[in-house]
Amino acid sequence: MIKKAMIVAVLLTVGGSMLAQAPGFAAGGKGKGKAGEMKQLAKLSETLALTDDQKAKIKDIYKAEAPKMMAIRKNTALTPEEKKEQMKPIRKEMRTQIEALLTPEQKLKWAASRHDHKKKGVTAPA
């Protein structure tokens, strides 16, 4: 019995550390890089019923901003709070660009979705 418990504990420890190192699981489970962008795009697409054209344009927005975000993430001289502050204007610009692509109905849905996420303390997509 003790042997089984120890094996389970070891597997959980090893498995958890592997997940923590996997792309998309860093920083509290928020997706990073291409995997994170695709996850955000998929969620946004599902929430707002995006057209293929909108998806393509939003994907381009993510691609254009990704190098800026990655440079901030990789900057070891910055504290997590400084990184967060430097990312705010980039995220704001991305939201502005994305919102310009949305219909009035989609804008309302997105605003409601962002509001719900803020109430729960979760970061909404882009």
Solvent accessible surface area in square Angstrom, and as a share of the most:
residue,aa,sasa,rsa
1,M,195,0.87
2,I,136,0.69
3,K,158,0.67
4,K,144,0.61
5,A,62,0.48
6,M,123,0.55
7,I,96,0.49
8,V,82,0.47
9,A,53,0.41
10,V,86,0.49
11,L,116,0.58
12,L,129,0.64
13,T,96,0.56
14,V,74,0.43
15,G,30,0.29
16,G,39,0.37
17,S,52,0.33
18,M,129,0.57
19,L,98,0.49
20,A,63,0.49
21,Q,152,0.68
22,A,30,0.23
23,P,116,0.73
24,G,11,0.11
25,F,103,0.43
26,A,47,0.37
27,A,71,0.55
28,G,85,0.81
29,G,34,0.33
30,K,105,0.44
31,G,25,0.24
32,K,45,0.19
33,G,22,0.21
34,K,155,0.66
35,A,60,0.47
36,G,4,0.04
37,E,20,0.09
38,M,73,0.32
39,K,133,0.56
40,Q,63,0.28
41,L,16,0.08
42,A,63,0.49
43,K,99,0.42
44,L,1,0.01
45,S,18,0.12
46,E,148,0.66
47,T,53,0.31
48,L,1,0.01
49,A,75,0.58
50,L,13,0.06
51,T,76,0.44
52,D,113,0.59
53,D,82,0.43
54,Q,16,0.07
55,K,67,0.29
56,A,54,0.42
57,K,91,0.39
58,I,0,0.00
59,K,73,0.31
60,D,86,0.45
61,I,18,0.09
62,Y,3,0.01
63,K,108,0.46
64,A,64,0.50
65,E,10,0.05
66,A,29,0.23
67,P,86,0.54
68,K,106,0.45
69,M,15,0.07
70,M,61,0.27
71,A,65,0.50
72,I,20,0.10
73,R,61,0.22
74,K,141,0.60
75,N,61,0.31
76,T,133,0.77
77,A,92,0.72
78,L,31,0.15
79,T,71,0.42
80,P,114,0.72
81,E,102,0.46
82,E,76,0.34
83,K,44,0.19
84,K,110,0.47
85,E,82,0.37
86,Q,82,0.36
87,M,13,0.06
88,K,101,0.43
89,P,82,0.52
90,I,23,0.12
91,R,68,0.25
92,K,131,0.56
93,E,82,0.37
94,M,14,0.06
95,R,63,0.23
96,T,79,0.46
97,Q,58,0.26
98,I,0,0.00
99,E,78,0.35
100,A,83,0.64
101,L,52,0.26
102,L,11,0.05
103,T,64,0.37
104,P,105,0.66
105,E,129,0.58
106,Q,15,0.07
107,K,76,0.32
108,L,133,0.66
109,K,105,0.44
110,W,8,0.03
111,A,60,0.46
112,A,56,0.43
113,S,19,0.12
114,R,42,0.15
115,H,108,0.48
116,D,68,0.35
117,H,32,0.14
118,K,139,0.59
119,K,147,0.62
120,K,159,0.67
121,G,69,0.67
122,V,77,0.45
123,T,80,0.47
124,A,9,0.07
125,P,12,0.08
126,A,8,0.06
